[in-house]
């Protein structure tokens, strides 16, 4: 009787790159960006250094891969619920809910994002990768505030760009709180919302 030979699934290039990105993100959470070493990434993925360098030959390529993986995660999250036909206020609340979900379900995303943004302030190469991604997030909020001004759910004198900076800054600050000076997420978002909504006449 002939025995069946075991079959092995060959990992695709995309799957390997996803594994590298996941390992790099986990190591950034554990050791910080300064402690990120290619040999540690290779060991965690189960590949040799040569194979790792084939997929990410430079530091910039590795950071780009990590940033792309986070961008794709955030995009998938946003696409799960349609924003079509929603008011500016409704979309703002959805963004708050998505951010809270990230804090609860994938807190490493916020940790890694914070690490990369801080490093980008001192590294032009990383800045060129992270700045467009970070600004895209801000532009999304600015669009929500413009919509809210137009549809009447926000005050007519709200400056969309300033409001976007205030909101994203507050959310990022909340995501990296490490002292006792803090409030609940609900308190934060309620106060932010109250700053922009059009109050009904009493």
N, C-alpha and C positions, 0 to 999 in steps of 0.2 A: 504494500500500500504506500502510495506517495504522500508524504507530509507536505502540507502547504507551507510555503516559505513566508516568514513574517514580512509584513509590508511596513514601510516607514514613510511618513508624510514629510516631504521636503519643505522646509520653512521658506516662504517667499521673501523677497527683498523687503517688501512693505512690512511684513510681519516682523522681520529682524529689526527694522528701523523703529517700529513701535516698541519692541522689547528694549532696545537701547534707550529710547526716550523715557520709558517707564523706569528703568534702572537709574538713569541720570536724575530724574525727578526725586526718586526715593532717597538717593544719596545726598542730594542738595538739602532735603528736609533733615536728614540725619547729621550731616557734617557741614552744611553751609556751602556756598559756591566756592569759597576758598579751599575747602577740603575735598573738592571733587577731583578724582583721579581716574584716568582712563583705564588703568589696570583694575580698579575696583568695579568699574562699569562692565568691563569684559568678563570679569569673574562672575558677576551677578547674572549676566546674560548667558554665560557658559560658552564663550567664544574666546579666541586668542586676540592679541593686540592687533595683529595684521588684519584680521577680519573686521575688527572695530574701525580701524583707520580706513578701510575700504569704504565703509558707509559714512563715516564722519572724519575726514582727513585733517580737519583743523578745529581749533577751539570754537571759531565762529560757526562752523558747520554743525557742531554739537549743540551750541546755544540756539541756532536756528531750528534744529530738529526739535528741541525741547519746547521752544516758543510755538512752533507749528502744532505740536501735539496738544498744547494747552488751548490754542486758538480753536482747534478742531473740537475739543471737548466743550468749550463755551458755546460754539456754534451749534453743536448737536443739542445742547441744553435749550438754547433759545428757540430752535426749530420744533421742539416738542409741543409747544403751544403757540398757536397763531396769534399774531398781533393785529391781524386785519380787522378793521372796523372798530378797534378799541380807541377810547379817548386817550388824551395825553396822561391824565391821572391814572387811568386803568393800566396803561403801559408802564408807568413809573412803578406802580405797585407790583406788577409782574417782574420788573427788574429787581426790586427789593426781594421778592420771593425767590428768584433764581439765585441771587447772591447768598441768601440765607441757606438755600439748599447746598450750595458749594461749601459754605462754612461747615455744614453738618455732615455731608456725605463725602466730600473730597477736600478736606481742609488743606491737604498738601498743595493743591492748586494755588491757593492764596499765598501760602508760605513760599513756594517757588517763584511765583510772580513778584512778590515783594523783594526776594533776594535778587532777582534779575534786574528789577527796576533800580534798586539801590546801587548795584554794580554798574549799571548803565550810566550813572552820573559821573563815573570816573573812567569809563572805558568806552572810547568812541566806537569800537567795533560792536560791542554789545548794544550800545545806544542805537546804532543804525538798525538793529534787529527789533529792539523792544519799543522804541519810540512810536513807530507806525501802529503797532498793536495796541499800545496804551492809548494813543490818541484816537484810534478807531472807537474804542470803548467810550471815550469822552464825547466824540461826535454823535454816537448813538443817543446818549443822554441829551445832548443839545437838540437833536431832532425831536425827541420826546417833549422837551420843554417848548419848542416852537409850535408843535402840534397842540399842546395844552393851552398855549396863549391863543391860538387861532380858534380852538373849539370852545373856549370859555371855561375850561376846568382849572386853568391857572390865571393868576393875576395878569393884567394886560401890560404891566410894567416889569415883568420878570425878564431879565437878560438871560437868554438861553445858554450862552457860553459860560457866563459866570455861574449860573445855576448848575451847569454840568460839572464845573470844577469843584464847587462846594460839595456836591453830592458824591462824586467819585472819590474826592479826598476824604470825606467822612467815612465812606464805606471801607476804603483801604486802611484808614487809621483804625477803624473798629476791628478789622481782620488781623491786625498785628498788635493789639493791646497786650501789654505784659505787666502792667502795674495794677494797683487797686483802684485807680481813678477810671471808673468805667460806668456804663449804663447797660441796660438790656438792649438787644437788637430792636425790639419793638419800640422802646422809648426813643432810640435814635431815629428810626425811620418815621415814626409818628411826628417827631419834631421837624424833620426835614420836610415831610409832606405839608405840615402846617405852615411852613415858611413860604410855600409857593401857591397853595390853593387859593382860589377866589372865594372869599368869605361871603356867605349869604347875608343880606342886610337884616339887622335885628329889628 
